[in-house]
Amino acid sequence: MPSAIQSVAVFCGSRSGTDPAHAEAARALGAGLATRGMTLVYGGGGIGLMGEVAKAALDAGGRVRGVIPEFLTRIERPYPALAELEITSSMHTRKTRMFELADAFVTLSGGLGTLDETVEVITWRQLGLHDKPIIILDIDGWARPLVTLFDSLIDRGFVAQGDRSIYEVVPRVTDALALLTQVEAPAGAAPAARL
Ligand SMILES: Nc1ncnc2c1ncn2[C@@H]1O[C@H](COP(=O)(O)O)[C@@H](O)[C@H]1O
């Protein structure tokens, strides 16, 4: 039975980028999820946009669940006030665990790690392993080159036309939050063993 979205994995940068709009968006997203009663699932770090989104969600009284591989705890420094932090043995188990904990995914601006996480949940949905909503935020034009690449892959016949509907691209945090309150959480997803 589909139900309301209760937990959202946010993929975002371990750096904050050059434009303060990215950090503002991270804070708005964290606070917005918290005030809507949605749990934030994220990579557990206390740095960059990851730290901003977690702090904002916690400050707004939200539930935050961090998932970080042991080797990264010294680099991405878990957010100090985080009560719920799972430490995994590898990047792969981190990604699988974040996938399991989330009803939906939101990509905020970030670097290569953010790209990897985003493309992975898109491809898992393309392969029919899940039906969870995927929202890409285009803050300060961050997502435009990515969307252009995806569209080019469709135009060149490497990706099916219908796969364009796997993800939504929105310009504002308020649009992402509105979508999350409208869509339903899918009934089931692939067991971790299939990921
Ligand atoms: N290859 C990767 N797969 C998944 N996640 C990764 C990978 N490389 C880095 N990450 C994590 O993603 C976030 C954001 O990284 P940015 O490169 O700053 O976007 C961070 O937690 C990385 O550990």
The ligand as a Tripos MOL2 file, in Angstrom:
@<TRIPOS>MOLECULE
LIG
   23    25     1     0     0
SMALL
NO_CHARGES

@<TRIPOS>ATOM
      1 N1         31.9960    7.0000   -5.3990 N.pl3     1 LIG1
      2 C1         31.1830    7.4660   -4.4620 C.ar      1 LIG1
      3 N2         29.9960    6.8690   -4.2530 N.ar      1 LIG1
      4 C2         29.1520    7.3290   -3.3230 C.ar      1 LIG1
      5 N3         29.3700    8.3750   -2.5490 N.ar      1 LIG1
      6 C3         30.5400    8.9710   -2.7220 C.ar      1 LIG1
      7 C4         31.4890    8.5730   -3.6770 C.ar      1 LIG1
      8 N4         32.5270    9.4050   -3.5990 N.ar      1 LIG1
      9 C5         32.2400   10.2810   -2.6250 C.ar      1 LIG1
     10 N5         31.0500   10.0130   -2.0930 N.ar      1 LIG1
     11 C6         30.3720   10.6870   -1.0080 C.3       1 LIG1
     12 O1         29.4170   11.5940   -1.4910 O.3       1 LIG1
     13 C7         29.2920   12.6560   -0.5840 C.3       1 LIG1
     14 C8         29.3910   13.9510   -1.3310 C.3       1 LIG1
     15 O2         30.6430   13.9850   -2.0080 O.3       1 LIG1
     16 P1         31.0190   15.2080   -2.9500 P.3       1 LIG1
     17 O3         32.1370   14.6650   -3.8030 O.co2     1 LIG1
     18 O4         31.4390   16.3260   -2.0670 O.co2     1 LIG1
     19 O5         29.7960   15.5120   -3.7510 O.co2     1 LIG1
     20 C9         30.3950   12.4960    0.4480 C.3       1 LIG1
     21 O6         29.8530   11.9300    1.6190 O.3       1 LIG1
     22 C10        31.3000   11.4950   -0.1810 C.3       1 LIG1
     23 O7         31.8970   10.6460    0.7900 O.3       1 LIG1
@<TRIPOS>BOND
     1     1     2 1
     2     2     3 ar
     3     2     7 ar
     4     3     4 ar
     5     4     5 ar
     6     5     6 ar
     7     6     7 ar
     8     6    10 ar
     9     7     8 ar
    10     8     9 ar
    11     9    10 ar
    12    10    11 1
    13    11    12 1
    14    11    22 1
    15    12    13 1
    16    13    14 1
    17    13    20 1
    18    14    15 1
    19    15    16 1
    20    16    17 2
    21    16    18 1
    22    16    19 1
    23    20    21 1
    24    20    22 1
    25    22    23 1
@<TRIPOS>SUBSTRUCTURE
     1 LIG1         1 GROUP 0 **** ****
